[in-house]
Amino acid sequence: MRDWVCVCCGRWQVSVERIGGRYLYRLAYRYRREVGGLDVLGEVGSVAALERLLRSRTPVTLADLRELPAGRGA
């Protein structure tokens, strides 16, 4: 599945994986290209839990996320 990124700066990222028939949503913060790196802030198993995680750890909401266009590496 593709990743979702925020429309404000593109640094907040949610990746979705399907593991054993269940979805895993991983919230991460991507640092500037000069600095490099990725900080995983949490992993949850439902959209409701993802919404709570976003609210507690970031300035963005689910409405601020957009699917990363095909062919663009995060």
C-alpha angles and dihedrals in degrees: 000000000000127000126250121222134187119260094221100068108340092236099106108077135182119195123193124210130178110221121175093343093308130098123241118199114202120195116204140168116222116209124222115287092249091056097035127194142095129245114206108212099184150324124229137176103223141044091240090055090046090054091052091047092050091049093050100041108028143040090235134082134206088269090061094058124095130183113261109247117253114269096025115115115213 
